[in-house]
Amino acid sequence: MSSSYTHPCAACKAQRRTCTPQCVFKPYFPSDQPLKFEKVNEIFRAKNVAKIISELDVHFREDAINSLVYEAEARLRNPVYGCDGIISDLLAKLKQAETNLQNAKKKLAPYIGSSPPVMPQQQQLENTPSVVNVNPQRLGGECSRMGLVICEQSSERQHHHQ
């Protein structure tokens, strides 16, 4: 055995052939991934896959093999529908998600654009002297951090007291 010996690809090993350096399968079906080739071979047959690969430009071959592997796995999981079954399932899930979104929007519609409800904690703050005496101009933009409702109420009270 020479030192230049390389393992046969999974395709050649499965077909009990000698794997040559020119083997079209070698870059895409390494010897440590025999199931990958077995799935593709079961659905598409090695002869057809070899024809597809050899007719493609080299830079498209890996994507084609990945697609064939995906389609073979889908067909093995669902022999009747294959990829179409996956697409149909995903479309059904998308339709359900869209329906759920529309229902959520309908439920939220009465609340959109309305003023936020006054919380009991804010009502309690209205009676606090420090809040009543706040001057929004002196705060220099702090109203947005403290809560616009409190500052508006404070400035209204100040106008009433002046």
N, C-alpha and C positions, 0 to 999 in steps of 0.2 A: 504494500500500500504506500503510495507516495504522499509527501507532505502537502501536496496541493489538493488532496481529496476534500470535497465538500459534501455535505449531506444532500441527498436528493430533496427536491421540494415535495410538499405534501401531495401535489397532483401526480407527480411521477411515481412516488412511493405507493400511492393508492392504486395506480394503474400498473404497477410492477414494471416500470420502464426505466431505462437509464436516463438520468437527468443531465442534460448537456448544458454548457454555458449559454447556448442560444435558446433555451427553454422559455417559452412565452409565459409559463405559469410561475416560474421561479421567483420573480420579484414580488408577486402578489399572494402566493401561498407557501409561506416558509414551512420548513419541516416540523416546527414546533406548534403549528396550528392545523392539524389534520382535519378537525371538525369543520373548519371554514370551507375547505375544498369539498368535503363530503356533502355538505348542504347544497352547495352550488351544483355539484355534479349530479346529485339526486334529482334536482328540479330541471336543470338546463342541459346537462350532459357535457362532458369535457370537450368533445368535438365542437359543439356549438359555441362554447365559451372561448375556445382557442380561435375560432373563426372571428368572433366579435372582437377579441383583443387584437388580433393581427390586422384587422381592417381599420383600427383606430390609430390616430397619431399618438405617439408615446406619452405626451403630456395629458391625454384624456383617459388613459388606460386605468390608472388607479381609481379614479372616480367611477368608471364603468364597473370595475370589480366590486367596489364598495356598494354600488347600487344593486348589482346582481346578488351579492351576499345578503343585503337587506331584504330584497324581494324573495329570495329563497327561504330565508328565515320566516318571513311573513306567510308564505305559501305553506310551509311546514306547520306553522301554528294554526292556520286557518286554510285548509286545503280548498275550500270552495271559493272564498273571496280574496284571500291573500292580502295584498296592499290595499285593494279597494275596501276591504272590511275595516282596515285601520283608518282609512280616510273617512269612511262613513261614520265610524265611532267618534272620531274627532269632530266631524261636522255636527253630529248630534250633541256632543258636549258643548261646542261653541254656541249652538242655538239655545241650549238650556241656560248657558251663562248670560247670553244676551237677554233672554226672558227674565232671568233673575235680576239683571241690571235694570231693565225697564220697570219691573215691579218695585224695586228699591227706590227708583226715581219718583214713581207715583206716590209712594209712601212718604217721601221726603218733600215733595212739592209744597205742601202747606207750610212747611217750615223755612223754605228758601226765601230769602228777601225780607223776612219778618225780623223785628228786633229781638235780641236775645232775652229770655225771661230773666226777671230780677231774682237773684238768689237771696235766700234769707240772710246770708252773711253780709251781702251788700246793703240790705235794708237796715241791719243793725249798725253798719258804718255810717249811714245817713245821720243818725242821732249823735254821733261822736263829735265833740267840739273841734277836734283837730281837723276833721274832714270839712266841717262847715267853714272854718277859717282859712282853707287853702285858697291861694290865689293862683290860678292856672298860668298867668303871665310870669309870675316869680319862679315857677317850677321849670320853665324853659323846656317844654317838650316832655316832661315827666308824666303828663296826663296819660299818654298812650301806654306807658308802663304800668301805671297805677290802675288803669281802667277808666275808659272814657265816660262811663255812666256816672261814676263818683265825681269826676272833675266837672262834668256838665251840671250836675246837681249842685255842686259847691259854687260854681260861678253863678248859677241862677239865684241861689240864696244870697250871694254877695250883692247881686243887683237889687234884690228885694230889701236888703239891709241898708243900702246906700241912699 
